[in-house]
Amino acid sequence: MKQKLKLLNKTKIKKVLILGGGISKERKISLNTAKSVFKVLIKKYKVKICEPNEDLIKNLNIFKPDVVFNALHGQFGEDGYIQTILESQKFKYTHSGVLASAIAMDKEISKKIYIKNKILTPKYFKFKFDDNKKIDKNIISKIQKKLNFPVVIKPINEGSSVHVYICNKKDLIKNLKKLIMYKEILIEKFIPGREIQVAIMGKKKLGLIELKPRRKFYDYEAKYSVKAKTKHIIPVNMSVKNTTKVMNIALRAHNLIGCRGVTRSDFKFYKNKFFLLETNTQPGMTNLSLVPEIASFNGISFINLVEWILRDASINR
């Protein structure tokens, strides 16, 4: 069913600067998002893709865009850092603001918000590497006592499932060593079940999609490689009651964190319960990305989605 989009910002937009690339581990995906957005906007606007490097402020003031489309992913792009620069320079920008971006990117803080507001999320604890980068062998007994195996280990502030591993007792130490460059990480209970992703667009529950990865879970390869052959299921075979429930949880999380624009919340559905893993403030916009796919299924073309995001841009977000 085709949906009508309400464009709140009626200001004439002529020039758009797309921030893409960056220095995070998601640089490649960010560039793909930037190129996808550029391809549709160039037909109607004066558009430029810009790296968020040391010349960013100079480039912003030379080009003087009406809107900055933030196509960055990961650290320094969706953690409040770039948003602070754009706020200080008074350039309207897309997606969430400084505080919401920082909260959503920090998996521990966002989990605390979920728990405080009675939103189910996998049990976890924070693990700190010592100064000598050694791993305390007692970690295994601690996990058995608090969570039991299998567990998921992940950085606190990375996206796109970067450096995320599902671990049993046998491979825990080996995988922890892969994360030793981080001072602290999260260790959380692995929840099996169905992978459900929900898109929110402003105050609107846009829809959901189910993923069936051929890999162990919906990791970086499953998200961005065609070769991974992750199955995207839409419409999702789920009762109206549960569909409504998970979309309401996603909208609550979006609002509790203070998000703006488009977000995507990732869930596991297990034993008739939804477990919220995280809320992504800047979901990808590539040919394999989920939010454009959900939007398309609901009658919103890619160009209309991108233009809605543009019109939603502002400062003081």
C-alpha positions, 0 to 999 in steps of 0.5 A: 500500500502506497503511503503519503509522506508529510514533508515538514520542512518546506524550505527550498533546498538547492544544495546538499553536502553528503558526508561519506567515508570517514575513519571508522571500520564502516568506511566502505559502507558509508561510501556506498551509502553516500554514492547511493544517495548522491545518485538519486539527488544529483537529478534535482539538486546541486550535490557534493560528497565530502570526507569528514577530514581536517578541511570539513569546516572549510569545505562546509563554509565554501559550499554552503549547503542548505542541508548536510546529509550525514551518510557516515557510519560508526565512530565519529559519524554516528556517535555525536562527534560530527553532529557537534561540529555541524551544530557549532557551525549552524548547518542543518543536518539529517538523522539524530542529534548529538545526545541521541547519537551518543546514547544509541552508539554506546551499547551499555548506556542504551541498554540501561535505558531499555532496562529502566523502561522495561524493554527486554534486552539480553542480559550482559555485563561489562568486561575490562581488559587489564593494563597488561592486555591479559585476560583473566581466566576466571572470566569463564566461571563468571560467565557461567555464573551470570549468563551461561554459554553461549554468549556474544562479545562486542565492542561498546561503540561499534556498528554493523556488527564489527568485531562481534562474536558468538562464543562458547566456552572453547573459543571464548579466550581466542575471540576475546583476544581479537577485541583486545584493542578495546579497553572494555567490551560487552559480554551478553547472553546469546539469544537464539530465535528470529532476526527482526528489524523495525524501521521508524521514520520520524514519529511513524512506524514504517514497518519490519523485515525478517532476516535469515542469514546463512552465516552463524548470525547477521554479522558484517558479511551477512549485512553487506555481501551479496555472496552471504545470501542472507534471505530478506523476508517481507512481509514478515509471517507474524501475528498482527498482535506481535507485529504491532508489539515489536513496532511499538517497542521500536518507536518507544526506544526511538523516542526514549533515546531522543532519536530524529529522522530514520532509525532501525531497531534490531530484535531477536524474537524467541519464545514469543518475546522480543529482545531489543539488541540495539537502535541504529540512528543512521541505518545504511542506504545501500542496495542491500540496506533494510530501511529502503527495502522496508520503505519500498514495500510500503510504497515509498520509493528510494528518492522519496525516502531520501527527500523525506530525510532531507526535509527533516533536517535541522539544527538543535536536534 
